Amino acid sequence: MGYTKQNFIDGQTLTAAKLNHMEAGIAAAWDMAGSGTGGGAVTGIPGAAGDGETDDTEALTAALSQSNCVVDGGNKKYKYFEIIVNNVEDLEVRNVIFWKGANMVLEGCKNIRFVNCTWEGINPNGVNKIWTCGIRLRGRMENGESIWCENIWIEGCIFQNVWYNPYVNNGRPQDVSDAAILP
């Protein structure tokens, strides 16, 4: 249902029909928010098991690749391998336990807020040449220019048990592994 904004003027009488029209618009906005179509919060990651056993990489990547929304993981364990998110803006991620993945890469993202999330058991998962970190911030190329991440907030989050990977970065693994956040 579309909503048509009404401009009221001083002294105008509000009728039941006008109030009902506003209420219908508010109800439609709440319905849209619950569907994950933008601007709203959805508890749980659609398509993810959140059981700490099933590979939820695809569902996590899809959920975190949406702009203008809130993703609430409901404090479940979401197992993943590598998540790459590109060009996302105005996303809040909360109550997600990122479980036993290798890394998460944000490329050219803006206004991303992680609230009460946990990264636990970050490890290479048997792949020698992968960086191990909670979050890696990178740029992306657009029209020949680098667009870097801006305004990434991490509030009340925990990074624990992030593994060191001695097989990466040509003998300098300390630069790219065993880190919560790589700028």
ROSE-260301 format. One line per 3 residues: number of its first residue (from 0); their letters; for each residue x, y, z of N, C-alpha, C. Coordinates in steps of 0.001 Angstrom, whole numbers, plus 500000, padded with zeros to 6 digits. Example, Ala and Ser with C-alpha at 12.3 -4.5 7.8 and 13.67 -1.06 7.14 Angstrom:
ROSE-260301
0) AS) 513190:494310:507800:512300:495500:507800:513200:496700:507800  512850:497750:507080:513670:498940:507140:512900:500030:507870
end
This chain:
ROSE-260301
0) MGY) 500845:498828:500000:500000:500000:500000:500884:501227:500000  500625:502168:499131:501353:503426:499124:500774:504373:500150  501563:505307:500562:501090:506298:501513:501274:507666:500901
3) TKQ) 500229:508460:500912:500292:509814:500393:500404:510771:501562  501480:511522:501592:501692:512486:502662:500648:513581:502549  500063:513924:503684:499076:514993:503705:499654:516167:504473
6) NFI) 499518:517338:503937:499962:518545:504622:498748:519206:505260  498789:519340:506567:497688:519953:507294:498025:521414:507568  496991:522211:507698:497190:523624:508008:496526:523929:509342
9) DGQ) 497009:524963:510003:496429:525362:511286:494941:525641:511128  494177:525190:512100:492743:525419:512101:491951:524377:511336  492620:523477:510621:491936:522448:509840:491444:521355:510782
12) TLT) 490248:520845:510533:489675:519780:511340:490198:518432:510854  490658:517619:511802:491085:516260:511460:489874:515347:511559  489532:514720:510466:488391:513812:510453:488860:512387:510726
15) AAK) 487927:511534:511042:488246:510122:511260:488850:509519:509996  488371:509910:508836:488896:509377:507572:490369:509740:507406  490742:510979:507742:492140:511390:507622:493015:510642:508624
18) LNH) 492526:510496:509850:493291:509761:510862:493424:508284:510481  492357:507689:509961:492421:506291:509533:493398:506112:508378  493455:507102:507481:494409:507053:506374:495845:507058:506915
21) MEA) 496104:507898:507910:497446:507939:508513:497766:506615:509203  496805:506084:509947:497015:504806:510638:497291:503679:509642  496582:503665:508531:496812:502636:507511:498223:502759:506941
24) GIA) 498690:503979:506740:500057:504190:506252:501099:503715:507248  500859:503982:508524:501785:503525:509568:501797:502000:509623  500624:501382:509568:500546:499915:509594:501266:499311:508395
27) AAW) 501108:499915:507226:501791:499408:506030:503300:499534:506173  503765:500621:506782:505209:500790:506997:505743:499710:507926  504988:499386:508966:505419:498321:509880:505435:496975:509169
30) DMA) 504434:496715:508337:504410:495461:507582:505609:495366:506656  505950:496459:505993:507094:496464:505087:508388:496263:505869  508492:496866:507047:509702:496714:507860:509898:495259:508247
33) GSG) 508834:494576:508589:508938:493177:508974:509265:492251:507825  509078:492725:506595:509363:491882:505438:510809:491978:504988  511582:492895:505583:512979:493061:505203:513159:493818:503900
36) TGG) 512132:494547:503467:512230:495264:502202:512794:496660:502360  513353:496949:503481:514030:498234:503646:513472:499024:504793  514365:499675:505502:513961:500578:506549:513525:499916:507833
39) GAV) 513510:498610:507913:512991:497977:509102:513949:497009:509723  513498:496410:510801:514313:495437:511507:513679:494060:511378  514494:493075:511128:514042:491700:511061:514898:490912:512041
42) TGI) 514275:490167:512957:515038:489352:513886:515315:488013:513233  516576:487602:513308:517003:486387:512632:517479:486730:511231  518281:485874:510667:518815:486086:509327:518018:485191:508380
45) PGA) 517228:485778:507465:516437:484951:506552:517315:483959:505786  516907:482709:505790:517635:481663:505079:518792:481059:505848  519045:481539:507067:520156:481021:507875:519626:480123:508982
48) AGD) 520393:479096:509303:520008:478199:510393:520315:478826:511749  521452:479508:511854:521826:480128:513124:522078:479124:514227  522524:477917:513840:522732:476856:514827:524204:476618:515150
51) GET) 525104:477372:514526:526530:477189:514769:527129:475995:514050  526335:475246:513332:526802:474055:512611:526677:474223:511098  525536:474733:510663:525242:474892:509240:526004:476091:508680
54) DDT) 526489:475981:507453:527185:477099:506808:526158:478155:506396  526187:479294:507076:525260:480390:506816:525895:481524:506007  527008:481250:505335:527731:482291:504598:526830:483024:503610
57) EAL) 526105:482298:502792:525277:482912:501755:524182:483791:502358  523507:483293:503381:522432:484066:504011:522980:485303:504723  524114:485170:505412:524735:486322:506072:525138:487380:505055
60) TAA) 525762:486942:503974:526192:487886:502941:524993:488633:502367  523913:487923:502101:522709:488568:501562:522127:489564:502562  522052:489186:503827:521483:490076:504845:522327:491327:505033
63) LSQ) 523649:491172:505025:524537:492307:505262:524774:493139:504005  524260:492708:502884:524442:493442:501629:523279:494381:501331  522433:494644:502312:521282:495527:502138:521569:496894:502742
66) SNC) 521235:497934:502031:521349:499286:502571:520045:499674:503261  520149:500638:504155:518979:501234:504813:518137:500230:505582  518778:499390:506384:517989:498463:507185:518735:498060:508451
69) VVD) 518042:497314:509277:518583:496772:510518:518513:495257:510423  519616:494593:510746:519654:493133:510785:519898:492739:512233  518961:492033:512823:519078:491581:514208:519177:490060:514201
72) GGN) 520331:489539:514605:520568:488101:514563:519945:487316:515691  519340:487987:516662:518689:487276:517754:519652:486501:518639  520932:486911:518673:521975:486265:519484:522172:484789:519158
75) KKY) 522009:484438:517894:522284:483070:517447:523677:483008:516840  524239:481792:516775:525560:481567:516177:525402:481293:514688  526006:482181:513887:525950:482050:512439:527331:481669:511933
78) KYF) 527474:480419:511516:528749:479928:510998:528911:480401:509556  530142:480795:509219:530398:481308:507878:531850:481053:507525  532210:481294:506268:533605:481191:505863:534170:482584:505616
81) EII) 533719:483257:504571:534179:484607:504260:532982:485415:503771  532810:486604:504322:531713:487487:503933:532321:488725:503292  531883:489052:502083:532346:490262:501407:531124:491132:501124
84) VNN) 531142:492340:501666:530035:493283:501530:530565:494512:500799  529883:494907:499735:530375:495974:498868:529333:497070:498703  529742:498321:498946:528924:499489:498624:527602:499536:499384
87) VED) 527588:499139:500639:526380:499185:501457:526416:500455:502302  525256:501076:502474:525159:502284:503288:524003:502160:504269  524202:502761:505440:523150:502872:506451:522591:501508:506859
90) LEV) 523464:500690:507396:523100:499350:507864:523459:499231:509339  522533:498705:510133:522834:498367:511523:522734:496858:511668  523781:496272:512228:523826:494830:512474:523922:494659:513978
93) RNV) 522992:493918:514557:523013:493770:516008:522701:492332:516421  523282:491975:517557:523014:490677:518188:523324:489485:517286  524422:489580:516540:524855:488482:515678:526126:487890:516268
96) IFW) 526170:486573:516382:527393:485878:516778:527991:485301:515499  529059:485954:515011:529769:485494:513817:530688:484364:514266  530390:483150:513850:530967:481954:514444:531894:481217:513482
99) KGA) 533134:481061:513879:534131:480218:513210:534320:480520:511730  534287:481790:511373:534578:482179:510001:536027:482587:509868  536442:482919:508659:537812:483376:508427:537894:484896:508493
102) NMV) 536978:485595:507816:537000:487051:507843:535730:487639:507246  535545:488925:507501:534477:489711:506899:535143:490932:506276  534829:491221:505014:535439:492345:504308:534346:493350:503953
105) LEG) 534538:494592:504375:533656:495686:503991:534400:496525:502965  533823:496670:501778:534470:497415:500695:533653:498651:500346  534197:499824:500645:533537:501073:500283:532180:501264:500925
108) CKN) 531986:500748:502123:530705:500855:502820:530681:502123:503681  529476:502637:503926:529336:503869:504703:528219:503736:505724  528467:504308:506889:527464:504356:507954:526979:502954:508340
111) IRF) 527928:502117:508712:527624:500754:509148:527839:500699:510656  526880:500151:511364:526946:500093:512821:526771:498639:513265  527780:498124:513981:527694:496800:514596:527441:497022:516080
114) VNC) 526363:496451:516609:525985:496658:518001:525797:495298:518675  526504:495086:519776:526383:493856:520577:526585:492587:519751  527542:492620:518850:527885:491444:518047:529137:490791:518623
117) TWE) 529336:489526:518300:530519:488791:518738:531129:488085:517538  532452:488180:517428:533213:487402:516452:533993:486399:517273  533734:485123:517061:534354:484101:517905:534854:482936:517062
120) GIN) 536057:482471:517406:536618:481312:516716:537036:481615:515293  537467:482843:515025:537892:483220:513677:539133:482406:513327  539081:481657:512230:540190:480771:511872:540211:480532:510365
123) PNG) 541327:480021:509829:541428:479835:508376:540617:478669:507828  540006:477880:508674:539163:476769:508220:539870:475866:507217  541155:475610:507440:541914:474703:506587:542453:475322:505309
126) VNK) 542225:476615:505093:542723:477297:503895:543949:478108:504305  545116:477718:503813:546356:478359:504255:546458:479829:503882  546011:480210:502722:546272:481557:502210:545128:482537:502453
129) IWT) 544432:482417:503553:543347:483356:503825:543675:484176:505070  543344:485447:505012:543569:486335:506149:542554:486002:507234  542971:486054:508464:542066:485777:509574:541898:487046:510407
132) CGI) 540689:487578:510372:540383:488788:511133:538872:488874:511318  538458:489694:512264:537033:489908:512443:536452:490696:511281  536957:491929:511101:536481:492818:510038:537679:493424:509325
135) RLR) 537625:493443:508015:538658:494107:507221:537987:495236:506440  538521:496443:506566:537972:497606:505879:538790:497876:504626  538121:497918:503474:538822:498115:502203:538084:499137:501350
138) GRM) 538778:499583:500350:538159:500463:499370:537604:499646:498222  536845:500291:497389:536356:499695:496152:536607:500708:495050  536704:500242:493842:536967:501131:492706:535648:501529:492042
141) ENG) 535525:502812:491757:534361:503317:491043:534829:504430:490115  534658:504235:488835:535106:505207:487829:536577:505565:488003  537390:504565:488295:538824:504778:488435:539262:505390:489755
144) ESI) 538336:505592:490679:538674:506174:491975:538395:505179:493086  539230:505240:494126:539007:504398:495299:537967:505049:496200  536960:504293:496549:535941:504732:497498:536174:503923:498770
147) WCE) 536543:504582:499847:536897:503894:501087:535721:503830:502045  535814:502949:503009:534796:502848:504051:534790:504125:504886  533597:504526:505310:533441:505697:506166:532418:505396:507244
150) NIW) 532652:505930:508425:531706:505851:509538:531283:504413:509847  532245:503618:510269:531974:502244:510696:532028:502249:512222  530906:501967:512874:530821:501985:514330:530787:500559:514854
153) IEG) 531508:500338:515937:531518:499037:516597:531246:499303:518067  530042:498954:518514:529591:499301:519855:529233:498048:520649  529868:497868:521780:529538:496742:522654:529819:495390:522034
156) CIF) 530771:495318:521118:531088:494067:520423:532285:493378:521060  532385:492078:520835:533471:491262:521384:534147:490519:520237  535477:490542:520241:536275:489744:519311:537089:488798:520174
159) QNV) 536863:487493:520042:537604:486552:520879:537985:485305:520095  539127:484754:520488:539636:483544:519864:539829:483736:518358  540549:484814:517990:540887:485076:516589:542244:484445:516328
162) WYN) 542298:483479:515431:543505:482689:515209:544551:483431:514393  545769:483063:514650:546930:483521:513892:547127:482559:512732  547350:483062:511515:547567:482214:510347:548980:482460:509819
165) PYV) 549920:481543:510076:551314:481765:509702:551590:481640:508203  550597:481280:507393:550827:480994:505976:550512:482157:505036  550190:483321:505558:549768:484426:504691:550770:485573:504670
168) NNG) 550655:486399:503669:551363:487676:503555:552878:487548:503459  553359:486561:502713:554786:486436:502398:555713:486619:503598  555477:485873:504630:556362:485918:505790:556049:487015:506793
171) RPQ) 554997:487761:506589:554595:488795:507548:553138:488577:507968  552820:487400:508460:551431:487113:508806:550896:487985:509934  551781:488516:510763:551321:489346:511870:550595:490602:511378
174) DVS) 550813:490984:510124:550148:492164:509571:548700:491898:509171  548360:490655:508888:547044:490378:508304:546291:489237:508982  546774:488756:510095:546026:487702:510778:546034:487972:512275
177) DAA) 545177:487270:512982:545087:487399:514435:544696:488818:514845  543795:489451:514082:543395:490826:514377:541876:490938:514408  541378:491770:515304:539944:492021:515340:539523:492834:514121
180) ILP) 540250:493935:513866:539897:494833:512772:541152:495163:511980  541086:494998:510671:542193:495378:509786:541775:496592:508969  542463:497717:509160:542118:498906:508363:542728:498816:506970
end
